[in-house]
Amino acid sequence: MIVTFGSINVDFLYRVTGMPQPGQTLLAADFRTEAGGKGANQALAAARDGAKVMMVGAVGHDALAEIGLQNLRTAVNVDHVARIDEPTGSASIYIDDQGRNMIVAAAGANLAASSDAIDGDLLQQADIVLMQMENDVGEIEKLIRRVHSSRAMSILNLAPAFPLDESVLALCDLVVVNEDEAMALAGWLGGGYSARALSERLGTGILRTLGGDGAEAFVSGKAIRVDAMPVEVKDTTAAGDCFVGVLASTLDRGLSLTEAMERASVAAGIACSRTGSQSSIPNSVETDTRTHHDR
């Protein structure tokens, strides 16, 4: 089972011809509201890929909470999502004609989510604990230490990039970063930003996603490289979260990291070829079909 401690947001998505500049007002070509948040996106991606997933986080008592939970409820156990007296997290996402995005997020209830909601029994049931950086840093660090003392595998998606103590990062089994996050991490640690350089610096597994160039990892002295699936990119909003969720789902089934990265790349490619946040995340049949087709 995968336990995801992470954010639950509502995304306000604006389709624009170009990104807004300071002082500029743009008219969006399209607008829609969707459930989002890195934690929720990754939990949903793992569940749609066939994993048993428990979501741990927090939402408010407001109307946005129902939107944020609507897709999770179809596939993920949300019994450990707390209702608190803070607004549900939200994000405004601007997407241009090239599929690039610009995001401004308000954490809201996510910063009040407690990792203590993952009690001893739940941690004992977990095979993988999946975390991101849209919750309180102290809660994330505390959870990393607890998972390290358990039998579960810890996967930390260092997104958005935020400094964590090097000794805490070293306790993670796998740290997932994109190119920008890798450069930020290298800046804090000193040294190179390749998966190998970061892994050797921290002494733990590093996976670096490379957009259209695929992904690379360096774990236990072994280098892995996979290609991206070629697609016509429409929207990259949840593609990274899709990659991480499907990666965790595949590892949870006992497959190798190479196999997990290959499957995650296919799922992320499918997500890039669609518009939307959680609506772009494929199910296992869609990923299977595309994987077999490309072979």
Order of alpha helices (4+ residues) and beta strands (2+ residues): beta-beta-beta-alpha-beta-alpha-alpha-beta-beta-beta-alpha-beta-alpha-beta-alpha-beta-alpha-alpha-beta-beta-beta-alpha-alpha-alpha
